[in-house]
Amino acid sequence: MCTVCGVLEAESGRQERKNAAARRRYRELRSAGRCTTCGAASQGASRCVPCARKSYELSAHFRGIPDWEPEYTVVDLMTMEEHGPFGAEEEAAACIAFLKLPRERFEIVAERHPMAHFTGA
């Protein structure tokens, strides 16, 4: 919903006009050799040095190791053989069923990002 007029954005066409205006502004600034964020001189790049630095520092790459999904490994406790890694716990369970391992003979190990407990993941 549009916060100004209360009409659905798709019906009003407001978002399309905003996107077109943003693309037009980007092209104009870029062709003039200006920063597409603040309009300062950019020596041919799309952003000036301060805006590029700010954008980089806000990126996930700069902030650290990205959060990734845990992987699951099935460990046969008799032979210590590892099966996996699997992208989902259900795949690990399917592996156990395929190998016909009794409950006391296997363990599922979740390999998670070392910082996952700090992020709540």
LUMKE-539638 format. One record per residue: residue number from 0; residue in one letter; x, y, z of N, C-alpha, C, O, CB in turn. Coordinates in steps of 0.1 Angstrom, whole numbers, always signed. Atoms other than C-alpha are relative to their C-alpha. Glycine has a CB too. Example, Ala and Ser with C-alpha at 12.3 -4.5 7.8 and 13.67 -1.06 7.14 Angstrom:
+-----+------+-------+-------+-------+-------+-------+-------+-------+-------+-------+-------+-------+-------+-------+-------+-------+
!  nr ! rest !   nc1 !   nc2 !   nc3 !  cac1 !  cac2 !  cac3 !   cc1 !   cc2 !   cc3 !   oc1 !   oc2 !   oc3 !  cbc1 !  cbc2 !  cbc3 !
+-----+------+-------+-------+-------+-------+-------+-------+-------+-------+-------+-------+-------+-------+-------+-------+-------+
!   0 !    A !    +9 !   -12 !    +0 !  +123 !   -45 !   +78 !    +9 !   +12 !    +0 !   +19 !   +12 !    +7 !   -10 !    +0 !   +12 !
!   1 !    S !    -9 !   -11 !    +0 !  +137 !   -11 !   +71 !    -8 !   +11 !    +8 !    -3 !   +22 !    +9 !    +4 !    +5 !   -14 !
+-----+------+-------+-------+-------+-------+-------+-------+-------+-------+-------+-------+-------+-------+-------+-------+-------+
END
This chain:
+-----+------+-------+-------+-------+-------+-------+-------+-------+-------+-------+-------+-------+-------+-------+-------+-------+
!  nr ! rest !   nc1 !   nc2 !   nc3 !  cac1 !  cac2 !  cac3 !   cc1 !   cc2 !   cc3 !   oc1 !   oc2 !   oc3 !  cbc1 !  cbc2 !  cbc3 !
+-----+------+-------+-------+-------+-------+-------+-------+-------+-------+-------+-------+-------+-------+-------+-------+-------+
!   0 !    M !    +8 !   -12 !    +0 !    +0 !    +0 !    +0 !    +9 !   +12 !    +0 !   +19 !   +13 !    +7 !   -10 !    +0 !   +12 !
!   1 !    C !    -6 !   -13 !    +1 !   +11 !   +35 !    -8 !    -2 !    +7 !   +14 !   -14 !    +8 !   +18 !    -4 !    +9 !   -12 !
!   2 !    T !    +1 !    -7 !   -13 !   +18 !   +54 !   +25 !    -6 !   +14 !    -2 !   -10 !   +21 !    +7 !   +13 !    +1 !    +7 !
!   3 !    V !    +5 !   -14 !    +2 !    +7 !   +87 !    +8 !   -15 !    +0 !    -4 !   -23 !    +7 !    +3 !    +8 !    +6 !   -12 !
!   4 !    C !   +14 !    +0 !    +5 !   -26 !   +78 !   -10 !    -8 !   -12 !    +4 !   -20 !   -12 !    +3 !    +0 !    +1 !   -15 !
!   5 !    G !    +7 !   +12 !    -4 !   -35 !   +44 !    +4 !    -4 !   -10 !   -10 !   -11 !   -20 !    -8 !   -12 !    +4 !    +7 !
!   6 !    V !    +3 !    +8 !   +11 !   -38 !   +28 !   -30 !   +11 !   -11 !    -1 !   +23 !    -8 !    +2 !    -2 !    +8 !   -14 !
!   7 !    L !   -10 !   +10 !    +2 !   -20 !    -5 !   -38 !   +10 !    +6 !   -10 !    +7 !   +12 !   -20 !    -6 !   -13 !    -6 !
!   8 !    E !   -11 !    -5 !    +8 !   +14 !    +4 !   -53 !    -1 !    -5 !   -14 !    +1 !    +3 !   -24 !   +14 !    -5 !    +6 !
!   9 !    A !    +0 !    +5 !   +14 !    +9 !   -19 !   -83 !   -11 !    +7 !    -8 !   -10 !    +9 !   -20 !    -3 !   -15 !    +1 !
!  10 !    E !   +11 !    -6 !    +7 !   -24 !    -2 !   -92 !    +3 !   +15 !    -3 !    -1 !   +20 !   -13 !   -13 !    +0 !    +9 !
!  11 !    S !    -3 !   -14 !    +2 !   -11 !   +34 !   -88 !   +11 !    +2 !   -10 !   +12 !   +13 !   -16 !    +4 !    +6 !   +13 !
!  12 !    G !   -12 !    -2 !    +9 !   +21 !   +28 !  -109 !   +11 !    +9 !    +7 !   +20 !   +12 !    +0 !    -5 !    +6 !   -13 !
!  13 !    R !    -9 !    -9 !    -7 !   +39 !   +49 !   -83 !   +14 !    -6 !    +1 !   +24 !    +1 !    -2 !    -5 !    +4 !   +14 !
!  14 !    Q !   -13 !    +7 !    -1 !   +67 !   +23 !   -78 !    +7 !    +0 !   -13 !   +19 !    +2 !   -14 !    -2 !   -14 !    +6 !
!  15 !    E !    -6 !    +0 !   +13 !   +73 !   +20 !  -115 !    +6 !   +14 !    -4 !   +17 !   +15 !    -9 !   -10 !    -4 !   -11 !
!  16 !    R !    -5 !   -14 !    +3 !   +77 !   +58 !  -118 !   +12 !    +3 !    +8 !   +21 !    +9 !    +3 !   -11 !   +10 !    +3 !
!  17 !    K !   -12 !    -2 !    -8 !  +101 !   +59 !   -89 !   +12 !    -8 !    -5 !   +23 !    -2 !    -5 !    -3 !    -5 !   +15 !
!  18 !    N !   -11 !    +8 !    +6 !  +122 !   +31 !  -104 !    +5 !    +6 !   -13 !   +17 !    +7 !   -15 !    -5 !   -14 !    -3 !
!  19 !    A !    -4 !    -6 !   +13 !  +122 !   +48 !  -138 !    +8 !   +13 !    +3 !   +18 !   +16 !    -3 !   -12 !    +4 !    -9 !
!  20 !    A !    -7 !   -12 !    -4 !  +133 !   +81 !  -121 !   +13 !    -3 !    +5 !   +23 !    +4 !    +2 !    -9 !    +8 !   +10 !
!  21 !    A !   -13 !    +4 !    -6 !  +160 !   +64 !  -102 !   +10 !    -5 !   -11 !   +22 !    -1 !   -10 !    -2 !   -11 !   +11 !
!  22 !    R !    -9 !    +4 !   +11 !  +174 !   +47 !  -133 !    +4 !   +12 !    -9 !   +16 !   +12 !   -13 !    -8 !   -10 !    -9 !
!  23 !    R !    -4 !   -12 !    +8 !  +173 !   +80 !  -152 !   +10 !    +8 !    +7 !   +20 !   +13 !    +1 !   -13 !    +9 !    -3 !
!  24 !    R !   -10 !    -8 !    -8 !  +191 !   +98 !  -124 !   +14 !    -7 !    +0 !   +24 !    +0 !    -1 !    -5 !    +2 !   +15 !
!  25 !    Y !   -12 !    +8 !    +1 !  +217 !   +70 !  -123 !    +7 !    +2 !   -13 !   +19 !    +5 !   -13 !    -3 !   -15 !    +3 !
!  26 !    R !    -6 !    -1 !   +13 !  +223 !   +72 !  -160 !    +6 !   +15 !    -2 !   +17 !   +16 !    -7 !   -10 !    -2 !   -11 !
!  27 !    E !    -5 !   -13 !    +1 !  +226 !  +110 !  -159 !   +12 !    +3 !    +8 !   +22 !    +9 !    +3 !   -11 !   +10 !    +4 !
!  28 !    L !   -12 !    -2 !    -9 !  +250 !  +111 !  -130 !   +12 !    -8 !    -5 !   +23 !    -3 !    -5 !    -3 !    -4 !   +15 !
!  29 !    R !   -11 !    +9 !    +5 !  +271 !   +82 !  -144 !    +6 !    +6 !   -13 !   +18 !    +7 !   -14 !    -5 !   -14 !    -3 !
!  30 !    S !    -5 !    -6 !   +12 !  +274 !   +99 !  -178 !    +7 !   +13 !    +2 !   +16 !   +17 !    -6 !   -11 !    +2 !   -11 !
!  31 !    A !    -6 !   -13 !    -3 !  +284 !  +132 !  -162 !   +13 !    -3 !    +9 !   +20 !    +7 !   +12 !    -9 !    +9 !    +8 !
!  32 !    G !   -12 !    +3 !    -8 !  +312 !  +114 !  -142 !    -2 !    +4 !   +15 !    +8 !    +7 !   +22 !   +12 !    +8 !    -5 !
!  33 !    R !    +4 !    -3 !   -14 !  +294 !  +120 !  -109 !    -3 !   -12 !    +8 !    -7 !   -23 !    +2 !   -12 !   +11 !    +0 !
!  34 !    C !    +4 !   +11 !    -9 !  +288 !   +98 !   -79 !   -15 !    -2 !    -1 !   -23 !    +7 !    +0 !    +4 !    +3 !   +15 !
!  35 !    T !   +14 !    +3 !    +1 !  +255 !   +80 !   -83 !    -8 !    +1 !   +13 !   -20 !    +0 !   +14 !    -2 !   -13 !    -7 !
!  36 !    T !    +7 !    +0 !   -14 !  +248 !   +82 !   -45 !    -1 !   +15 !    +4 !   -12 !   +19 !    +8 !    +9 !    -8 !   +10 !
!  37 !    C !    +1 !   -14 !    -5 !  +257 !  +118 !   -36 !    +2 !   +11 !   -10 !    -1 !   +23 !    -7 !   +11 !    +1 !   +11 !
!  38 !    G !    -2 !   -10 !   +11 !  +265 !  +136 !   -69 !   +13 !    +6 !    +0 !   +16 !   +15 !    -9 !   -10 !   +10 !    +2 !
!  39 !    A !   -13 !    -5 !    +0 !  +301 !  +144 !   -61 !    +8 !    -6 !   -12 !    +4 !   -16 !   -17 !    +8 !    -2 !   +14 !
!  40 !    A !    -9 !    +5 !   +11 !  +329 !  +140 !   -87 !    +5 !   -14 !    +4 !    +9 !   -17 !   +16 !   +12 !    +9 !    -2 !
!  41 !    S !    -4 !   +14 !    -3 !  +338 !  +103 !   -90 !   +11 !    -5 !    -8 !   +14 !   -17 !    -8 !   -12 !    -9 !    -1 !
!  42 !    Q !   -12 !    +4 !    +9 !  +367 !  +102 !  -115 !    -4 !   -13 !    -9 !    +4 !   -22 !   -11 !   +12 !    -3 !    +8 !
!  43 !    G !    +4 !   +11 !    +9 !  +347 !   +78 !  -138 !    -6 !   -12 !    +6 !   -12 !   -20 !    -1 !   +12 !    -4 !    -8 !
!  44 !    A !    +6 !   +12 !    -7 !  +336 !   +53 !  -112 !   -15 !    +4 !    +3 !   -19 !   +15 !    +2 !    +7 !    -3 !   +13 !
!  45 !    S !   +14 !    -2 !    -3 !  +299 !   +49 !  -103 !    -2 !    +7 !   +14 !   -12 !   +14 !   +16 !    -8 !   -13 !    +0 !
!  46 !    R !    +1 !    -6 !   -13 !  +306 !   +61 !   -67 !   +13 !    +7 !    +3 !   +24 !    +3 !    -2 !    -3 !   -10 !   +11 !
!  47 !    C !   -12 !    -7 !    -5 !  +330 !   +86 !   -51 !    +7 !    -9 !   +11 !    +0 !   -19 !   +15 !    -3 !   +14 !    +5 !
!  48 !    V !    -7 !    +8 !   -10 !  +356 !   +72 !   -27 !    -7 !    -1 !   +13 !    -9 !   -12 !   +19 !   +14 !    +6 !    +3 !
!  49 !    P !    +8 !    +2 !   -13 !  +336 !   +80 !    +5 !   -12 !    -8 !    -1 !   -15 !   -17 !    +8 !    -3 !   +14 !    +6 !
!  50 !    C !   +12 !    +8 !    +1 !  +304 !   +65 !    -8 !    +3 !   -14 !    -3 !    -4 !   -23 !    +2 !    -9 !    +6 !   -12 !
!  51 !    A !    -4 !   +14 !    +3 !  +322 !   +34 !   -22 !    +4 !    -6 !   +13 !    +1 !   -18 !   +16 !   +11 !    +0 !   -10 !
!  52 !    R !    -5 !    +6 !   -12 !  +339 !   +29 !   +12 !   -12 !    -3 !    +9 !   -13 !   -13 !   +16 !    +9 !   +10 !    +7 !
!  53 !    K !   +11 !    +2 !    -9 !  +306 !   +33 !   +31 !    -8 !   -12 !    -5 !   -13 !   -20 !    +3 !    -9 !   +13 !    +0 !
!  54 !    S !    +8 !   +11 !    +6 !  +288 !    +9 !    +7 !    +7 !   -13 !    +3 !    +1 !   -23 !    +7 !    -1 !    +1 !   -15 !
!  55 !    Y !    -8 !   +12 !    -3 !  +317 !   -16 !   +12 !    -1 !    -4 !   +14 !    -3 !   -16 !   +18 !   +14 !    +2 !    -4 !
!  56 !    E !    +1 !    +3 !   -15 !  +316 !   -13 !   +50 !   -14 !    -5 !    +4 !   -14 !   -11 !   +15 !    +4 !   +12 !    +7 !
!  57 !    L !   +13 !    +5 !    -3 !  +279 !   -20 !   +50 !    -3 !   -13 !    -6 !   -13 !   -20 !    -3 !   -11 !   +10 !    -5 !
!  58 !    S !    +3 !   +13 !    +6 !  +282 !   -51 !   +29 !    +3 !   -12 !    +9 !   +10 !   -11 !   +19 !    +9 !    -1 !   -13 !
!  59 !    A !    -2 !   +12 !    -8 !  +281 !   -86 !   +43 !   +14 !    -5 !    -1 !   +19 !   -11 !    +9 !   -10 !   -11 !    -5 !
!  60 !    H !   -14 !    +4 !    +2 !  +316 !   -93 !   +29 !    +8 !    +7 !   +10 !   +17 !    +1 !   +16 !    +4 !    +4 !   -14 !
!  61 !    F !    -9 !    -7 !    -9 !  +331 !   -66 !   +51 !    -4 !    -3 !   +14 !    +5 !    -4 !   +23 !    -2 !   +15 !    -2 !
!  62 !    R !    +4 !    +2 !   -14 !  +311 !   -74 !   +82 !    +4 !   -14 !    +6 !    +3 !   -16 !   +18 !   -15 !    +1 !    +1 !
!  63 !    G !    -5 !   +13 !    -5 !  +325 !  -109 !   +84 !    -5 !   -12 !    -8 !   -10 !   -11 !   -19 !    -4 !    -2 !   +14 !
!  64 !    I !    +4 !   +13 !    +7 !  +319 !  -145 !   +75 !   -15 !    -1 !    -1 !   -22 !    +1 !    +9 !    +6 !   -12 !    +8 !
!  65 !    P !   +14 !    +1 !    +1 !  +285 !  -150 !   +61 !    -6 !   -12 !    +8 !    +1 !   -22 !   +10 !    -4 !    -1 !   -15 !
!  66 !    D !    +7 !   +11 !    -8 !  +260 !  -171 !   +80 !    -4 !   -10 !   -11 !   -11 !    -7 !   -21 !   -12 !    +5 !    +8 !
!  67 !    W !    +4 !   +10 !    +9 !  +255 !  -204 !   +62 !    -8 !   -11 !    +8 !    -7 !   -12 !   +20 !   +12 !    -6 !    -7 !
!  68 !    E !    +9 !   +10 !    -6 !  +231 !  -233 !   +69 !   +10 !   -11 !    +5 !   +20 !   -14 !    +0 !   -10 !    -6 !   -11 !
!  69 !    P !    -9 !   +11 !    -6 !  +245 !  -262 !   +91 !    +0 !   -11 !   -10 !   -10 !   -13 !   -18 !    -5 !    -4 !   +13 !
!  70 !    E !    -1 !   +13 !    +7 !  +256 !  -294 !   +75 !    -1 !   -11 !   +10 !    +4 !   -10 !   +21 !   +13 !    -1 !    -9 !
!  71 !    Y !    +2 !   +12 !    -9 !  +248 !  -328 !   +90 !    +8 !   -11 !    -5 !    +8 !   -14 !   -17 !   -15 !    -3 !    +1 !
!  72 !    T !    -8 !   +12 !    +3 !  +271 !  -358 !   +91 !    -5 !   -11 !    +8 !    -7 !   -10 !   +20 !   +15 !    +3 !    +2 !
!  73 !    V !    +4 !   +12 !    -7 !  +261 !  -393 !  +100 !   +13 !    -7 !    +4 !   +21 !   -10 !    -5 !   -10 !    -9 !    -8 !
!  74 !    V !   -12 !    +8 !    -5 !  +288 !  -411 !  +121 !    -4 !   -13 !    +5 !   -12 !   -15 !   +14 !    +8 !    +8 !   +11 !
!  75 !    D !    +2 !   +14 !    -5 !  +287 !  -449 !  +124 !    +9 !    -2 !   +12 !   +21 !    -2 !   +10 !    +3 !   -10 !   -12 !
!  76 !    L !    -8 !    +1 !   -12 !  +298 !  -454 !  +160 !    +8 !   -13 !    +1 !   +18 !   -13 !    +9 !    -9 !    +1 !   +12 !
!  77 !    M !    -8 !   +12 !    +0 !  +311 !  -489 !  +154 !   +13 !    +1 !    -8 !   +23 !    -3 !    -4 !    -9 !   -12 !    -5 !
!  78 !    T !   -12 !    -1 !    +9 !  +334 !  -481 !  +125 !    +6 !   +14 !    -1 !   +17 !   +16 !    -6 !    -4 !    -4 !   -14 !
!  79 !    M !    -4 !   -14 !    +0 !  +337 !  -443 !  +130 !    +0 !    +5 !   -14 !    +7 !   +15 !   -17 !   +13 !    +2 !    +7 !
!  80 !    E !    +1 !    -4 !   +14 !  +329 !  -440 !   +93 !   -10 !   +12 !    -1 !   -21 !   +12 !    +6 !    -4 !   -11 !    -9 !
!  81 !    E !    +9 !   -12 !    +2 !  +314 !  -406 !   +83 !    -7 !    -1 !   -13 !    -1 !    -4 !   -23 !    +8 !   +13 !    +2 !
!  82 !    H !    +8 !    -1 !   +12 !  +286 !  -403 !   +58 !    -6 !   +14 !    -1 !   -12 !   +19 !    +8 !   -12 !   -11 !    +0 !
!  83 !    G !    +5 !   -13 !    +2 !  +278 !  -369 !   +44 !   +11 !    +9 !    -5 !   +21 !    +4 !   -10 !    -6 !    +6 !   +13 !
!  84 !    P !   +10 !    -7 !    -8 !  +278 !  -340 !   +48 !   -13 !    +2 !    -9 !   -13 !    +1 !   -21 !    +6 !   +14 !    +3 !
!  85 !    F !   +13 !    -2 !    +6 !  +241 !  -334 !   +41 !    -5 !   +14 !    +3 !    -1 !   +19 !   +13 !   -10 !   -11 !    +5 !
!  86 !    G !    +5 !   -14 !    -1 !  +224 !  -301 !   +36 !   -12 !    +1 !    +9 !   -16 !   +12 !   +13 !    -3 !    +6 !   -13 !
!  87 !    A !   +12 !    -1 !    -9 !  +193 !  -310 !   +57 !    +0 !   -13 !    +9 !    +6 !   -23 !    +5 !   -13 !    +0 !    -9 !
!  88 !    E !    +1 !   +11 !   -10 !  +186 !  -332 !   +87 !    -7 !   -12 !    -6 !    -5 !   -23 !    -3 !    -6 !    +5 !   +13 !
!  89 !    E !    +8 !   +10 !    +7 !  +161 !  -351 !   +66 !    +8 !    -9 !    -9 !    +6 !   -21 !    -9 !   -12 !    +6 !    -8 !
!  90 !    E !    -9 !    +8 !    +9 !  +188 !  -362 !   +42 !    +9 !    -9 !    +8 !   +12 !   -20 !    +4 !    +9 !    +9 !    -8 !
!  91 !    A !    -8 !    +9 !    -9 !  +209 !  -375 !   +71 !    -9 !   -11 !    +5 !    -4 !   -23 !    +6 !    +5 !    +8 !   +12 !
!  92 !    A !   +10 !   +11 !    -4 !  +178 !  -395 !   +83 !    -2 !   -10 !   -11 !    -3 !   -22 !    -8 !   -13 !    +6 !    +5 !
!  93 !    A !    +2 !    +9 !   +11 !  +174 !  -409 !   +49 !   +13 !    -9 !    -2 !   +12 !   -21 !    -5 !    -2 !    +8 !   -14 !
!  94 !    C !   -13 !    +8 !    +1 !  +211 !  -420 !   +49 !    -1 !   -11 !   +11 !    +3 !   -22 !    +8 !   +12 !    +9 !    +2 !
!  95 !    I !    +1 !   +10 !   -11 !  +205 !  -438 !   +83 !   -10 !   -11 !    -4 !    -7 !   -23 !    -2 !    -5 !    +7 !   +13 !
!  96 !    A !   +10 !   +10 !    +5 !  +174 !  -455 !   +68 !    +6 !    -9 !   -11 !    +4 !   -21 !   -11 !   -13 !    +6 !    -5 !
!  97 !    F !    -6 !    +7 !   +11 !  +194 !  -465 !   +37 !   +10 !   -10 !    +5 !   +11 !   -22 !    +1 !    +6 !    +9 !   -10 !
!  98 !    L !   -11 !    +8 !    -6 !  +223 !  -479 !   +58 !    -6 !   -10 !   +10 !    +1 !   -20 !   +14 !   +10 !    +8 !    +7 !
!  99 !    K !    +6 !    +9 !   -10 !  +198 !  -497 !   +82 !    +7 !    +0 !   +13 !   +10 !   -11 !   +18 !    -2 !   -14 !    -6 !
! 100 !    L !    -8 !    -1 !   -12 !  +217 !  -485 !  +112 !   -10 !    +0 !   +12 !   -19 !    +8 !   +12 !    +9 !   +12 !    +0 !
! 101 !    P !    +8 !    -1 !   -12 !  +201 !  -492 !  +146 !    +3 !   +13 !    +8 !   +14 !   +18 !    +7 !    +2 !   -13 !    +9 !
! 102 !    R !    -2 !   -12 !    -7 !  +197 !  -462 !  +169 !   +12 !    +2 !    +8 !   +19 !   +12 !    +9 !   -12 !    +3 !    +9 !
! 103 !    E !   -12 !    -1 !    -8 !  +225 !  -470 !  +192 !   +13 !    -1 !    -7 !   +24 !    +0 !    -1 !    +0 !   -12 !   +10 !
! 104 !    R !   -12 !    +1 !    +7 !  +250 !  -473 !  +164 !    +3 !   +12 !    -9 !   +13 !   +12 !   -16 !    -2 !   -12 !   -10 !
! 105 !    F !    -3 !   -12 !    +8 !  +249 !  -438 !  +148 !    -2 !   +12 !    +8 !    -9 !   +13 !   +19 !    -8 !    +0 !   -12 !
! 106 !    E !    +2 !   -13 !    -6 !  +251 !  -402 !  +157 !    +0 !   +10 !   -11 !    +7 !    +9 !   -21 !   +12 !    +4 !   +10 !
! 107 !    I !    +1 !   -11 !   +10 !  +241 !  -371 !  +137 !    +8 !   +12 !    +6 !    +4 !   +17 !   +16 !   -14 !    +3 !    -4 !
! 108 !    V !    -7 !   -12 !    -4 !  +266 !  -343 !  +140 !    -3 !   +12 !    -9 !    -2 !   +11 !   -21 !   +16 !    -3 !    +0 !
! 109 !    A !    +3 !   -12 !    +8 !  +255 !  -308 !  +130 !   +13 !    +9 !    +0 !   +17 !   +13 !   +11 !   -12 !    +8 !    +7 !
! 110 !    E !   -12 !    -8 !    +2 !  +285 !  -288 !  +117 !    -5 !   +14 !    -3 !   -11 !   +17 !   -14 !    +9 !    -5 !   -11 !
! 111 !    R !    +5 !   -14 !    +1 !  +276 !  -251 !  +122 !   +12 !   +10 !    +0 !   +23 !    +7 !    +4 !   -10 !    +3 !   +11 !
! 112 !    H !    -9 !   -11 !    +1 !  +294 !  -219 !  +116 !    +5 !    +3 !   +15 !    -3 !    +3 !   +24 !    -6 !   +13 !    -6 !
! 113 !    P !    -5 !    -2 !   -14 !  +317 !  -212 !  +147 !    -7 !   +12 !    +7 !    -8 !   +12 !   +19 !   +15 !    +3 !    -1 !
! 114 !    M !    +6 !   -12 !    -6 !  +300 !  -178 !  +153 !   -16 !    -1 !    +1 !   -22 !    +8 !    +5 !    +4 !   +12 !    -7 !
! 115 !    A !   +15 !    +1 !    +1 !  +264 !  -192 !  +149 !    -7 !    +2 !   +13 !   -18 !    +8 !   +14 !    -3 !   -13 !    -5 !
! 116 !    H !    +6 !    -2 !   -13 !  +257 !  -192 !  +186 !    -1 !   +15 !    +4 !    -9 !   +18 !   +13 !    +7 !    -8 !   +11 !
! 117 !    F !    +0 !   -14 !    -3 !  +265 !  -155 !  +188 !   -11 !    +8 !    -8 !   -17 !   +18 !    -3 !   +13 !    +7 !    -4 !
! 118 !    T !   +10 !    -7 !    +8 !  +240 !  -146 !  +160 !   -14 !    -6 !    +2 !   -24 !    +0 !    -4 !    +4 !    -1 !   -15 !
! 119 !    G !   +13 !    +6 !    -2 !  +212 !  -168 !  +172 !    -5 !    -9 !   -11 !   -16 !   -14 !   -12 !   -11 !   +11 !    +1 !
! 120 !    A !    +3 !    +9 !   +12 !  +213 !  -190 !  +140 !    +0 !   -14 !    +5 !    -3 !   -23 !    -3 !   +10 !    +2 !   -11 !
+-----+------+-------+-------+-------+-------+-------+-------+-------+-------+-------+-------+-------+-------+-------+-------+-------+
END
